Amino acid sequence: MKLVKSLLAVAVTATGLGGVAIAQDKVTIGVSVPAADHGWTGGVNYFAQQAIDRLKTTYPDVDFVFASAPDAPKQIADIEDMVSTRNIDALVILPGDPDAMTSAIKQVKDAGKFVTVVDRQLSIDGVENLYVAGDNPGLGANSAEYFKSVMPEGGNIVILRGLPIPIDAQRFDAFMAGIEGTNITVLDDEFANWNRDDGFKVMQDFLTRFPDIKGVWAQDDDIALGAIEAIKQAGRENEMFIVGGAGMQQILQAVADGSTLTPVDVSYSPAMIATAIELTTSHFTGGIQVAGRYILDSTLITKDNAAEFLDPSSPF
């Protein structure tokens, strides 16, 4: 990951196994992620497997237990099995529903395991040893700065949100704070669940209700693709622009090609899961004390810098 914003508290006061860096002969690390229900989580699965394959070659004494789950109950069952059956030493988890899973993840930590949480914050602070994520407030703030730059006189916009979980609130709140005091008017915002089909439906509703839309903030590229299809079917692609987020290759190529409908994007790479797995592994193999918060930059991607983010091998 080349866009690193900060690594805070790399070495901290240790409390039990969770904070002490150790080098041991045999280590088992569990990796739990949501099933690939949309492009971004497909990227998470891809980059997780890629990191595991690479690290297994480098560290033959490290075993990995990988599981993907379609919902919170299955993900909880997976991590319980990792503890009871596989006796994992550490857990790297991107919780599909962090509120529903916090208690189960805390039980893993209470069992003396090192816990790394990725992307989605738990409902209780301090459960995890290490937190790895993109800069969600930065994604919202950078998007707002772009809207202000291209709409200096203001105008009407609509917002398609993700899921009602903390990272969506962080993005949304930062965006709203960023446009405060401008003449940009948010006509409405609705959840589209980081889903292409829902993005299409929500955007259809907005297009039906609002004859004057100058800009669309989708905060996610999967949502953006659905919204783009709705806009094109309505024949209104020359009336507005749309800003997504995460760096999907299809969107980045459109940005690189100078699309007026999708002129920019904002980075939030699913490869953060690989960073989390690598850091957790180094805690055991290198005796490195790794704890705290590791936040990856949110960067505005334009026609001028899109080539830096294009990756033909990426599935996302």
N, C-alpha and C positions, 0 to 999 in steps of 0.2 A: 504494500500500500504506500503510494508515494505522497499522498496528501495527508500528512499527519499534523493535526492541530496541537495536541498536547498529550503528554503522558504524565499524570499527576501521581505523586506518592508511589513511585516505583519500589522504593524500599520503605516499609512501615514497621511499626512495632508489631511483633507477631503475637498471636493468641492461638495456641493449639496448632494443629496441623494446617488449619486454614491460612495462617499467615507466615509459616516458616518455610523457607525455600529448602528443599531437600534433594539430594541425589541418591537414588536407590536403584537396586539391581533390576527390578521388574516393576513396571508401572502400567496401569490400565486407566485409560481416559474415556469416559462416555461422552458422546456428542449427540445431542437431541435437537432436532429442528422441525418446524412445521412441514407438512407435505407440500409439494409444489403445486399450489392451487392457483398461482398466477406467475407472471414472468419473474418478478423479483425473488420470490421464494424458490423458483426453479433455479435461479442463479445462486441462491444460498446453498441448495443441495449440491450443485455442481462444484462450487468453490470449496465446500466442506470436504467432499470426496477427493478433490484434487489435493488439498492440504494433507489429508490423512494418507493418501498414497505416497506423497513426497516424504512425509515425516517417518512413515514406516520403513522406508528405504534408508533414511539417515539414521534412525534410532531403532534398530531391530529389537531392543529390549522394551519398547513401548508398544502396548496393544491398544487398539482403539475399538470401541463398541459404538457403532453408528445406528441411529434410528430416526425415521421421519414419521410423523403422525398427522392424521387429518383433523384432529380436534384435541381439546385439552384433556379429556379423560384418557385417551389413548397415550398422549404424551406423558401424563402422570404415571400411567401404568408402565411405560417404557423406562422411566427413570427409577421407579421403585424396583423394577427387575434388574436394572444395572447395579443397584446397590446390593440387593439381596442375593442375586445369583452370580453376577460377574465381579462383585467386590471391587468396584471402581475406586480409584484414588482421587479422581477429579471428574467434574462434570462441566462441560461447555454446553450451554443451552440458550437457544433463541426461543423464548416462550411464545406460543401462538396466542394465548390469552393470559397475559401476565397477572391479572387480578385473580383469575381462577387457579393459577399455578403457584402463587407465592408460598402458600403453606407447604406444599409438597417439596418445593425447592429448599425451603428453610429446613425441612427434615433431613435433606441430603447434607446440608451444611452442619446441622446438629450431630450428624453421624460422623463428623470429623473429616469430611471431604472438602477439597478445594473447589470452589464454585465460581465459574465465570459466566456471567449473564451478557447476552449480546442483544443489542438493538432496543429491546423493549424493557422499560424499567418496571421493577416489581412494586407491589403496593405497600411494602414495608421497606424502609431504608436500611441499608447495612447488611442485608442478608448475604449478598455476594462478596467474594474477595476481590474480584476484578470485574469491571464493567467496560465493555467495548461497544461503541456505537458511532453512528454518524452525528453530525451537528444538526440536530433537528431545529432548534431555534434559529440557527444560521441559515437553514434551508428556507424557512419562512421569511427571515429578514432580507436575505439576498434576493428572493423573489419580489418582495415589496420594493426594494431599491430599483429593480428593473421596471416594475410597473410605474413607479414615479418618474423614471427617466424618459419613458416613452409616452406617458400621459401627463405632461406638465400642466395641462389645463383641466385635468380630471376627466371624468366620464364614468359610465356604468360598467361594472364587472360582476361576474358570478364566481362562486367558489365551490369546487367539488372536493369534499374532505375524504379522509380515509375511514378508519374505524374509531369509535369513541373510546380511545385508550390514550394514555399520557403523551405518547410521541406525536399523535395527531394534534392534541391540545397545544403542545409546545410549538409546533409549526404554525398552527392557526393563530395563536396568541401573538407570536412574533411578527407574523404578517400584518395582522390588524394594528399592532403598535407601530409598525413601519409606515403604514399609509395614514396614520392619524394626523389630522391637521391639513390633509390635502382635500382636493375636490373629487377624489375617487369615491364613488358610491357603490357599496356592495348591495346588489339587488336581493341576493339570497345566497345561503350556503346550505348544502345538503351532503350527507354522508353517501359515498359511492363505494365504500368497503374495499378500496384498493383492487377493484375488480373491473375488467374491461366492459362486461355486459352491463354492470350497474352504472358505469360511467356513461355509457350510451343512453340508458334510460333517464338518468338524472339530467343529462344535457338536453335530451329531447324535451323534457318537461320545462327546462329553462327557456329553450328556444320558442316553445309554444306560448309561454307566459310573458316573455320580454322581447319586444320588437327591436329594442336598442341595446345591444351588448357590444362593448368595445374590446373587452379583455376577459379571459377565462384563466383562473388559477386552479389547476388540477392537483398540484403538489405531488403527483405520482404519475409515472409514464404509462402504467397499465390503464389507469383511469383516463389519462389523456388520449390514448388510442381509441377508446370507446367514444369519448367526447368528440374527437376529430371526425369519426365516422358519422355521428349525428349531425355535426355541422355541415359536412359535405353533402349528406342526403338532403338537408334542408336548403342547399344552395347558398349558404351564407358564409362561405369560407373567406370571402373578400371583405367581410364586415368586421372581423375580429381577429385576435391572435390568442394563442393558448400557451401557457407555461406549465410544464409537468415537473418531474423530478425523479432522480435516481440514476440517470445515465444509461437508459436502454439504447442498445445499438441502433435500432430502427429510428428512434427519435434523434439520436446524435447524428446519424447520416443525413437526416432532413435538415438539421441545424447546419451541418457542414456544407450542404448544398445551397444554403441561403433561403430556406423556406420562409415565406412571410407569415404563414399560419403558425408554424412552430419555430420562431426565430432563436430561441434560447432554451437551455435546460439547466437543471441544478443537480450537482453530483450527490449521490447517496448510494455507494456501491455495495452490492451483496457480498463482495469479497471480504468485507469486514469479518465474516465468520472464519476465514482463513487466518486472519490476524489474531483472532481470539484463540484458535486452536494452537497456533505457533507459540504465542505467549504462554499459554498454559503448559505446553510441553516443555518449554525452556525453564519453567519453574522447577520441574522435576529433573530434567536431564543436565541442566547447567548449574543447579544450585542457586538460581537467580531469584531474589525476592521480588515478585511481581504482584502488585496490588494497587487498587485505586481506580482511576477512570482514564480510559484511553479513547480520546475523541478524534474522529477523522474529519478533516475539513469539508465544509460544504462550499462548493465553488460554482460560480456562474459560468456556464459553458456557452460560448458564442461561436459564430462562424470562424472567428480568428483563432480559437484554441481548441476547437472540437477534435482536431486530428490527434491531440494528445490523449484523448479519452477513448478513441475508437479502438476496439480490440476484436479482430475477426474470429478469434477462438472462443470468445465469450458467448454463452447461450442466452444472455440477457442484454 
